[in-house]
């Protein structure tokens, strides 16, 4: 059969779809043909209706599968409507949005089926049954409408990663992805996370699997890993088949969860690569032994999910139990080992006050990570954070329906004063961090920040478009003077300490 996958990725950073890479490999292994189309402006202009339909007809698919995250649902609806007008083949939706909003997807009448959860094995079973004209409605993980009622089949046990086939990189224009991402190549050594943060889909997925499989979290074996040998083989293969790779970035939720795994990987990695790499860590699963192992293997950046500088917000809204003291200690430990810390920050949480917002800025200023990336909070449907936001009356449903990412603006409402402050900090957070720090440029940026804080709505709208170029100008001058500071680098929502980007450039 001909399976054609569509990955809506509009208005967001270019993504790599790990799940489809494995699914395509499994389908091809038994003789199916697989096509793929990633719709992202950074790769090529988005198609209009006629171009989209021409491509579908050229592919001649027997099944069209969409892989969708919530922010892409609005665009996906348009694409699915076009596909419905042109094709009579089954339309299937998978991805995170199908897990948390399966009922909404099916009731839209745009999709015939959805798949919930990790569906490599289930989707292969579905396609094989279709080809043999067998009953597909008992396929695990499947959702569909029967007799005007939405039906969800129980999920099958999570796939064991060591049994999955090698990812099909030929599905993508992978060299183009490498070049667009400036040589950064994503890897994933594990799936699953031990935490239940309210804003993340992990707790929703765990609840569904535990309910359907009637098992405990321990028996679910949610946290799984590829063998170190598999990861080493993949890294060697990528280096032999593609050019211009400059950095490997591990997209695991928590690479440092198992210290013994970290040690094994770090002892093997230098045997196949001299390239630097990046990992995700957690302040509760990171110590000096881990830092030494990573640094010794040429890890350059350790990423930490901090989200808020307010311990109150982290504890009561996010279910993230860590202290600001511990965060500071781990950032220091990373720096001491000769690596660069990268901190994830989110602004605009439900029930976040002005003092909570300033606590985030001040934590960054005090701990001075190598870089920080900030985004707006987005209340993903099905998560506890969405429920908190909804019950508090914070969600602007119109904005939420039209957002394609969570880097440009918030879909929550806090009142005019706080909304305006959020937009100001969200536009130029490095200036606010510089102003609150003990860096040598603090006084300069404090003056700039105070001017910004005094601006009303109209003044801010007139002034804000000039900020990116002003940031470049000020940063260039401070680089000449040898003064440490944070500036926007690499993308519009990342602040990087000049000590790092000067060395890199």
C-alpha positions in Angstrom: 0.0 0.0 0.0 1.0 3.6 -0.5 1.1 5.5 2.8 1.5 9.3 2.7 2.4 11.1 5.9 1.8 14.8 6.4 3.6 16.7 9.2 2.1 20.2 9.7 4.9 22.3 11.1 3.9 25.9 10.1 4.9 28.9 12.0 7.2 26.9 14.3 10.8 25.8 14.5 11.7 23.1 12.0 11.0 19.8 13.7 12.1 16.2 13.2 9.4 13.6 13.6 11.0 10.7 15.5 7.8 8.6 15.6 7.2 8.8 11.8 10.8 7.8 11.2 10.3 4.5 13.0 6.8 3.9 11.6 8.1 4.4 8.0 10.9 1.9 8.7 8.4 -0.7 9.9 6.1 -0.1 7.0 8.8 -0.3 4.4 10.2 -3.5 6.0 7.1 -5.4 5.0 6.8 -3.9 1.5 4.6 -0.8 1.9 5.6 2.5 0.1 5.9 5.5 2.3 5.9 9.2 1.4 6.3 12.2 3.6 5.6 16.0 3.4 6.7 18.4 6.1 4.8 21.7 5.8 7.1 24.4 7.2 8.0 27.8 5.7 11.7 27.3 6.6 11.8 24.3 4.3 9.7 25.6 1.4 6.7 27.9 0.8 3.4 26.5 2.1 1.2 25.2 -0.6 -2.1 26.7 -1.6 -5.2 24.5 -2.0 -4.4 23.6 -5.7 -0.8 22.8 -5.0 -1.7 20.7 -2.0 -4.2 18.7 -4.0 -1.9 18.2 -6.9 0.8 16.8 -4.6 -1.7 14.4 -3.0 -2.9 13.1 -6.4 0.7 12.7 -7.6 1.4 10.5 -4.5 -1.6 8.3 -5.1 -1.9 7.3 -1.5 -4.1 4.5 -0.1 -4.0 6.1 3.3 -3.1 9.7 4.4 -1.7 10.0 7.9 -1.3 13.3 9.7 1.1 13.7 12.7 -0.2 16.7 14.7 0.7 18.7 17.8 -2.0 20.9 19.3 -0.7 24.2 18.0 -1.0 22.9 14.5 -4.6 21.7 14.7 -6.0 24.9 13.1 -3.7 24.5 10.1 -4.4 20.7 10.0 -8.1 21.3 9.8 -7.6 23.3 6.6 -5.3 20.7 5.1 -7.7 17.9 6.0 -10.6 19.8 4.4 -8.6 20.1 1.1 -7.7 16.4 1.3 -11.4 15.5 1.8 -12.3 17.5 -1.3 -9.8 15.7 -3.4 -9.4 12.1 -2.1 -11.7 9.3 -0.9 -9.0 7.4 0.9 -8.9 7.1 4.8 -7.6 10.1 6.7 -5.8 9.2 9.9 -4.6 11.5 12.6 -1.9 10.7 15.2 0.5 12.6 17.3 0.1 14.3 20.7 -3.1 16.1 19.7 -4.7 12.8 18.9 -3.9 11.6 22.4 -5.4 14.6 24.2 -8.2 15.7 21.8 -9.2 12.5 20.0 -12.9 13.1 20.5 -12.7 16.6 19.0 -10.7 15.3 16.0 -13.2 12.6 15.2 -16.2 14.8 15.7 -14.8 17.3 13.2 -15.8 14.8 10.5 -12.4 15.4 8.9 -10.7 12.2 9.9 -11.8 8.6 9.7 -9.5 7.4 12.4 -7.1 8.5 15.1 -4.3 6.7 16.9 -3.6 7.4 20.5 -0.1 7.0 22.1 3.0 5.4 20.7 1.5 3.6 17.7 4.4 2.1 15.7 3.2 -1.4 16.1 -0.5 -0.5 16.1 -0.4 1.5 12.9 1.5 -1.3 11.1 -1.2 -3.7 12.1 -3.9 -1.2 10.8 -2.2 -0.9 7.4 -1.7 -4.6 7.1 -5.4 -5.3 7.8 -6.5 -2.7 5.3 -4.4 -4.3 2.7 -5.9 -7.7 3.4 -9.4 -6.3 3.6 -9.7 -7.5 7.2 -11.6 -5.9 10.1 -9.6 -2.9 11.3 -11.9 -1.8 14.1 -10.3 -4.0 16.7 -6.8 -2.5 16.1 -5.3 -1.3 19.4 -4.8 2.4 19.9 -7.4 3.1 17.3 -10.2 5.7 17.7 -13.2 5.9 15.3 -16.9 6.8 15.2 -19.5 3.9 15.1 -23.2 4.4 15.2 -22.7 8.1 15.9 -20.6 7.4 19.0 -16.8 7.9 19.5 -15.0 4.7 20.3 -11.5 4.4 21.6 -9.8 1.0 21.6 -7.5 0.2 24.5 -3.8 0.9 23.8 -1.4 -1.9 23.4 1.7 -2.0 25.7 4.4 0.5 24.9 6.9 -0.6 22.3 10.2 -1.7 23.7 12.7 0.7 22.0 15.5 -1.9 21.5 13.1 -3.8 19.3 12.2 -0.9 17.0 14.0 -0.9 13.6 16.5 1.7 12.7 14.9 5.1 11.8 14.2 5.7 8.2 16.2 8.9 7.6 15.6 8.7 3.8 12.0 9.6 4.4 13.1 13.2 5.0 15.4 15.6 3.1 17.7 15.1 6.1 20.6 17.0 4.7 18.4 20.0 4.2 17.2 19.7 7.8 20.8 19.6 9.0 21.7 22.7 7.0 18.7 24.7 8.1 19.4 23.9 11.7 23.1 25.0 11.3 24.4 21.5 11.7 22.4 20.5 14.9 21.1 17.0 14.6 18.5 15.6 17.1 18.8 12.1 18.7 16.6 10.3 21.2 18.1 7.7 23.5 15.0 7.2 25.6 11.2 7.8 25.9 9.3 8.7 29.0 9.7 10.9 32.1 9.3 10.1 35.8 7.6 13.4 36.5 4.0 14.6 36.2 4.3 18.3 35.4 0.9 19.8 34.9 1.6 21.5 31.6 3.1 18.4 29.9 1.2 15.6 28.1 3.2 12.9 29.9 0.8 12.6 32.8 -2.2 12.4 30.4 -0.4 9.6 28.5 0.5 7.7 31.6 -3.1 7.9 32.9 -4.5 6.5 29.6 -2.0 3.7 29.4 -2.5 2.7 33.1 -6.2 2.8 32.7 -6.3 0.7 29.5 -3.6 -1.7 30.6 -4.8 -1.8 34.2 -1.3 -1.5 35.6 0.8 0.5 38.0 3.3 3.1 36.8 6.1 0.7 37.6 4.5 -2.1 35.6 3.9 0.3 32.6 7.7 0.6 32.0 7.1 4.1 30.8 10.8 5.1 30.9 12.6 3.1 28.2 15.9 3.4 26.5 17.7 2.3 23.3 20.8 0.3 24.1 24.0 2.3 24.1 25.2 0.1 21.2 22.2 1.3 19.1 22.9 4.9 19.8 26.5 4.6 19.0 25.6 2.8 15.7 23.2 5.6 14.8 25.7 8.3 15.5 28.3 6.6 13.4 25.8 6.0 10.6 24.7 9.7 10.5 28.3 10.9 10.4 29.0 8.6 7.5 26.0 9.5 5.4 25.5 13.3 6.0 27.7 16.4 5.9 28.0 19.5 8.0 26.9 18.0 11.3 28.3 20.3 14.1 26.3 19.2 17.2 24.2 16.3 18.4 21.3 17.2 20.6 19.5 14.6 22.7 15.8 15.3 22.8 15.1 12.8 25.6 12.9 14.3 28.3 15.6 13.4 30.8 18.9 12.0 29.5 20.5 12.0 32.9 17.8 9.9 34.7 20.0 6.8 34.8 23.5 7.6 35.9 24.8 4.2 34.8 23.5 4.7 31.3 25.1 8.1 31.2 28.5 6.6 32.2 28.2 3.8 29.6 27.3 6.2 26.8 30.0 8.7 27.8 32.7 6.0 27.7 31.6 4.9 24.2 30.8 8.2 22.5 34.4 9.4 22.1 35.2 6.2 20.2 32.9 7.2 17.3 32.7 11.0 17.4 34.6 14.2 18.4 31.5 16.3 17.9 30.0 18.2 20.9 26.6 17.2 22.1 23.7 18.5 24.2 21.5 16.8 26.8 18.4 17.4 28.9 18.8 17.1 32.6 16.8 17.8 35.8 18.2 19.4 38.9 17.1 16.4 40.9 19.0 14.0 38.6 22.4 15.7 38.2 25.5 15.5 40.3 29.2 15.9 40.1 29.8 12.4 38.8 27.3 13.0 36.0 28.9 16.3 35.2 32.4 14.8 34.9 31.2 12.0 32.7 29.4 14.3 30.3 32.1 16.9 30.2 34.7 14.1 29.5 32.7 12.9 26.5 32.5 16.4 25.0 29.1 17.4 26.1 29.0 21.2 25.7 25.4 22.1 26.9 23.2 20.8 29.6 19.6 21.9 29.4 17.5 22.3 32.5 13.7 22.8 32.7 13.2 25.5 35.3 10.1 27.2 33.9 9.6 29.7 36.6 11.7 31.5 39.2 8.7 31.5 41.6 8.8 28.5 43.9 5.1 29.0 44.5 4.2 28.7 40.8 6.5 25.7 40.4 5.0 23.9 43.4 1.3 24.8 43.2 0.7 25.3 39.4 3.3 23.2 37.7 3.9 20.3 40.2 7.7 20.9 39.9 9.3 20.4 43.3 12.7 22.0 43.3 14.2 25.0 45.1 15.9 28.0 43.7 18.9 27.1 45.8 19.2 23.7 44.1 18.8 25.3 40.7 21.6 27.6 41.4 23.8 24.8 42.6 23.3 22.7 39.5 24.0 25.7 37.2 27.2 26.2 39.1 28.1 22.6 38.9 27.7 22.6 35.1 29.8 25.7 34.8 32.5 24.2 37.1 32.7 21.2 34.8 33.4 23.4 31.8 30.0 23.0 30.2 27.4 25.5 29.3 24.0 25.5 31.0 20.8 26.2 29.1 17.6 27.0 31.1 14.0 26.7 29.8 11.7 29.5 31.0 8.0 30.0 30.5 6.1 33.2 31.2 2.4 33.8 31.5 1.2 31.0 33.8 -2.3 30.9 35.2 -2.3 32.7 38.6 1.2 34.2 37.9 1.4 37.5 39.6 3.7 40.4 38.8 6.0 39.4 41.6 6.2 35.8 40.3 7.1 37.1 36.9 9.9 39.3 38.3 11.1 36.3 40.4 11.8 34.5 37.1 13.8 37.4 35.7 15.8 37.7 39.0 16.6 34.0 39.2 18.2 34.1 35.8 20.1 37.3 36.7 21.3 35.7 39.9 22.3 32.2 38.7 23.5 33.4 35.2 23.1 30.3 33.1 25.0 30.2 29.8 21.8 30.7 28.0 18.0 30.7 28.5 15.2 30.1 26.2 11.8 31.6 27.0 8.4 30.8 25.7 4.8 31.6 26.6 2.7 29.2 28.6 0.2 27.2 26.4 -2.6 25.3 28.1 -2.5 22.0 26.1 -6.0 20.4 26.2 -6.2 17.3 28.4 -3.4 18.6 30.8 -4.0 19.6 34.4 -2.6 23.0 33.6 -5.3 23.5 31.0 -7.9 22.7 33.7 -6.3 25.2 36.1 -6.3 27.8 33.4 -9.9 27.1 32.4 -11.2 27.1 35.9 -9.4 30.4 36.6 -11.0 32.0 33.6 -7.6 32.9 32.0 -8.0 31.4 28.5 -8.9 33.5 25.5 -10.4 30.8 23.4 -10.1 32.8 20.2 -6.4 33.4 20.6 -5.8 29.8 21.6 -7.5 28.4 18.5 -5.3 30.5 16.2 -1.9 30.1 17.8 0.5 28.0 15.8 3.3 28.1 18.4 4.1 29.2 21.9 7.0 31.5 21.2 5.1 34.6 19.9 2.3 35.4 22.4 0.0 34.2 25.1 -3.5 33.0 24.8 -4.2 33.8 28.5 -5.5 37.1 29.8 -4.3 38.8 33.0 -5.6 42.3 32.6 -4.1 45.3 30.7 -1.2 46.0 33.1 0.1 42.5 33.4 -0.6 41.7 29.7 1.5 44.7 28.7 4.4 43.8 31.1 4.3 40.2 29.8 4.6 41.4 26.2 7.5 43.6 27.1 9.5 40.9 28.9 8.5 38.4 26.3 10.0 40.6 23.6 13.3 41.5 25.1 13.9 39.3 28.2 17.7 39.5 28.0 17.6 43.3 28.7 15.5 42.6 31.9 17.9 39.9 33.0 20.9 42.2 32.4 19.3 45.0 34.3 18.7 42.8 37.4 22.1 41.2 37.4 25.6 42.1 38.7 27.0 42.1 35.2 29.1 45.2 34.2 26.3 46.3 31.8 23.6 46.2 34.5 23.3 50.0 34.9 23.0 50.6 31.1 20.2 48.1 30.7 18.5 49.2 33.9 18.0 52.6 32.3 16.7 51.0 29.1 14.3 48.7 31.0 13.0 51.6 33.1 12.2 53.5 29.9 10.3 50.5 28.6 8.4 50.1 31.8 7.2 53.7 31.6 5.8 53.2 28.1 2.1 53.0 27.6 0.4 50.6 25.1 0.8 52.9 22.1 4.3 53.9 22.9 5.3 50.3 23.3 3.8 49.3 19.9 5.8 52.1 18.2 9.0 51.2 19.9 9.1 47.4 20.1 9.7 46.6 16.4 13.1 48.3 16.7 14.3 46.2 19.7 16.0 43.2 17.8 18.3 45.6 15.9 18.9 47.7 19.0 19.9 44.5 20.8 22.4 43.7 18.1 23.9 47.2 18.2 24.3 47.3 21.9 25.7 43.8 22.1 28.3 44.5 19.3 29.5 47.5 21.3 29.8 45.6 24.6 31.6 42.8 22.8 34.2 45.3 21.6 34.5 46.6 25.2 34.8 43.1 26.6 31.8 43.4 28.8 29.8 40.3 29.7 26.1 40.6 28.8 23.1 38.6 27.6 21.9 39.2 24.0 19.4 37.6 21.7 21.2 34.9 19.7 20.4 32.0 17.4 16.6 32.6 17.4 14.3 35.4 18.6 13.5 33.8 22.0 17.0 32.8 23.3 19.2 34.9 25.5 22.9 33.9 25.4 25.8 35.1 27.6 28.4 36.8 25.5 31.2 34.8 27.1 29.7 31.8 25.2 28.8 33.2 21.9 32.1 35.1 21.5 34.0 31.8 21.9 31.7 30.1 19.4 31.9 32.8 16.8 
